Amino acid sequence: MKNLREQAQNTQLSFLQVAEIEVSYRPHFKAIDRPKINGSKVCFEILLANWNINTIEYREEFNVLMLNRNNKVIGIFQASTGGQAGTVVDPKQIFGVALKANAAAIIVSHNHPSGNLTPSSEDIKVTNRLVECGKLLDLPVLDHIIITNDSYLSFADEGLL
């Protein structure tokens, strides 16, 4: 009987333990050296330079540029990797990372392995959802860039935001 009571107390104590969450940011460069986004072309160039060019025509990926208040890139987050026809986008993950990075704005992006830059209805739906989430958090989505290995489409340039 005593042994069962001790086991119950030990089990109850384990439910009281929680993990510590720590947020840190350790850039390996000076703030002045961060690239500044001043248009969709620069954004495309930064994205392409940081994309795995070996898989850009193989599988779809969804990446997010985190920007500071001066539109300088503070980091890139790979939100998801999918298959040839799509990938899952989780707004909670995207905005959770953006908030932890203390981003002032974000630019979302994904590739089309087919090489076709036309946004799908799902691309438009996801973009609108992310824009609405950003408004609630005062963390605007400035653009959604669809890229291929040699070109891009900007939702902002096309009036789709």
C-alpha positions as CSV (number, residue, x, y, z in Angstrom):
1,M,0.0,0.0,0.0
2,K,2.8,2.4,0.9
3,N,4.6,1.7,-2.4
4,L,1.5,2.6,-4.4
5,R,1.1,5.9,-2.5
6,E,4.7,6.8,-3.2
7,Q,4.3,6.0,-6.9
8,A,1.2,8.2,-7.0
9,Q,3.0,11.1,-5.4
10,N,5.9,10.7,-7.8
11,T,3.6,10.6,-10.7
12,Q,1.8,13.8,-9.5
13,L,5.1,15.6,-9.2
14,S,6.1,14.7,-12.7
15,F,3.0,16.6,-14.0
16,L,4.2,19.7,-12.2
17,Q,7.5,19.9,-14.1
18,V,7.5,22.1,-17.2
19,A,10.2,22.9,-19.8
20,E,12.0,26.2,-19.7
21,I,11.7,28.2,-22.9
22,E,14.6,30.4,-23.9
23,V,14.8,32.8,-26.9
24,S,18.1,33.8,-28.3
25,Y,19.4,35.5,-31.4
26,R,23.1,35.2,-32.4
27,P,23.8,36.7,-35.8
28,H,27.2,35.9,-37.3
29,F,27.5,39.3,-39.0
30,K,27.1,43.0,-38.2
31,A,23.7,44.7,-38.3
32,I,25.0,47.1,-41.0
33,D,25.8,44.1,-43.3
34,R,22.2,42.9,-43.4
35,P,20.7,43.1,-46.9
36,K,17.9,45.6,-47.3
37,I,14.7,44.8,-49.2
38,N,13.7,47.7,-51.4
39,G,11.8,45.8,-54.0
40,S,10.7,42.3,-55.2
41,K,13.8,41.8,-57.4
42,V,16.2,42.2,-54.4
43,C,13.9,39.9,-52.5
44,F,14.1,37.3,-55.3
45,E,17.9,37.5,-55.4
46,I,18.2,37.0,-51.7
47,L,15.8,34.1,-51.7
48,L,17.4,32.4,-54.6
49,A,20.9,32.8,-53.1
50,N,19.6,31.0,-50.0
51,W,17.5,28.4,-51.6
52,N,18.7,24.8,-52.2
53,I,19.1,25.1,-56.0
54,N,19.5,21.3,-56.2
55,T,15.9,20.8,-55.1
56,I,14.1,23.9,-56.4
57,E,12.7,21.9,-59.4
58,Y,12.2,18.8,-57.3
59,R,10.0,19.7,-54.3
60,E,8.1,22.6,-53.0
61,E,9.4,24.6,-50.0
62,F,7.9,27.5,-48.1
63,N,10.4,30.0,-46.7
64,V,9.9,33.2,-44.8
65,L,12.1,36.3,-44.7
66,M,12.1,38.1,-41.3
67,L,12.6,41.8,-41.6
68,N,13.4,44.5,-39.0
69,R,11.8,48.0,-39.0
70,N,14.2,49.2,-41.7
71,N,13.3,46.3,-44.0
72,K,16.7,44.6,-43.5
73,V,16.7,40.8,-43.4
74,I,17.3,39.5,-39.9
75,G,16.8,35.8,-41.0
76,I,15.2,33.2,-43.2
77,F,13.0,30.5,-41.8
78,Q,12.1,27.3,-43.7
79,A,8.5,26.8,-42.7
80,S,7.9,23.6,-44.6
81,T,9.1,21.2,-47.2
82,G,6.6,19.2,-49.3
83,G,6.4,17.3,-52.5
84,Q,6.2,18.1,-56.1
85,A,2.7,19.5,-56.0
86,G,2.5,21.4,-52.7
87,T,3.5,21.9,-49.1
88,V,1.7,22.5,-45.8
89,V,1.8,26.1,-44.4
90,D,1.1,26.5,-40.7
91,P,0.5,30.2,-39.7
92,K,1.2,29.4,-36.0
93,Q,4.7,28.2,-36.9
94,I,5.4,31.2,-39.2
95,F,4.2,33.9,-36.8
96,G,5.6,32.1,-33.8
97,V,9.1,32.2,-35.3
98,A,8.6,35.8,-36.5
99,L,7.6,36.9,-33.0
100,K,10.5,35.1,-31.4
101,A,12.9,36.8,-34.0
102,N,11.3,40.1,-33.0
103,A,10.5,40.7,-36.7
104,A,8.7,43.9,-37.7
105,A,7.4,42.4,-41.0
106,I,7.7,39.2,-43.1
107,I,7.9,38.2,-46.7
108,V,6.7,34.7,-47.5
109,S,7.9,32.7,-50.4
110,H,7.6,29.3,-52.0
111,N,8.8,27.7,-55.2
112,H,6.9,26.0,-58.0
113,P,8.9,23.0,-59.2
114,S,6.9,23.0,-62.4
115,G,8.4,26.4,-63.4
116,N,4.9,27.9,-63.8
117,L,4.7,31.2,-61.8
118,T,0.9,31.4,-61.9
119,P,-0.4,31.4,-58.3
120,S,-2.8,28.6,-57.6
121,S,-6.1,29.2,-55.8
122,E,-4.5,27.6,-52.7
123,D,-1.5,30.0,-53.0
124,I,-3.9,33.0,-52.9
125,K,-6.0,31.5,-50.1
126,V,-2.9,30.9,-47.9
127,T,-1.6,34.3,-48.6
128,N,-4.8,36.0,-47.6
129,R,-4.9,34.0,-44.4
130,L,-1.3,35.0,-43.6
131,V,-2.0,38.6,-44.3
132,E,-5.1,38.6,-42.0
133,C,-3.0,36.9,-39.2
134,G,-0.3,39.5,-39.7
135,K,-2.8,42.3,-39.3
136,L,-4.0,40.9,-36.0
137,L,-0.4,40.7,-34.7
138,D,0.7,44.0,-36.1
139,L,3.3,42.0,-38.1
140,P,2.5,42.7,-41.7
141,V,3.1,40.3,-44.6
142,L,4.7,42.6,-47.2
143,D,4.8,40.2,-50.1
144,H,4.5,36.6,-51.2
145,I,7.1,35.7,-53.8
146,I,6.8,32.6,-56.0
147,I,10.2,31.6,-57.3
148,T,11.7,29.3,-59.9
149,N,15.4,28.8,-60.6
150,D,15.4,31.8,-63.0
151,S,12.3,34.0,-62.4
152,Y,9.7,35.1,-59.8
153,L,6.2,36.5,-59.3
154,S,5.5,39.0,-56.6
155,F,2.0,39.1,-55.2
156,A,2.6,42.8,-54.2
157,D,3.7,43.8,-57.7
158,E,0.7,42.0,-59.2
159,G,-1.8,43.6,-56.8
160,L,-2.7,40.3,-55.2
161,L,-2.0,41.3,-51.6
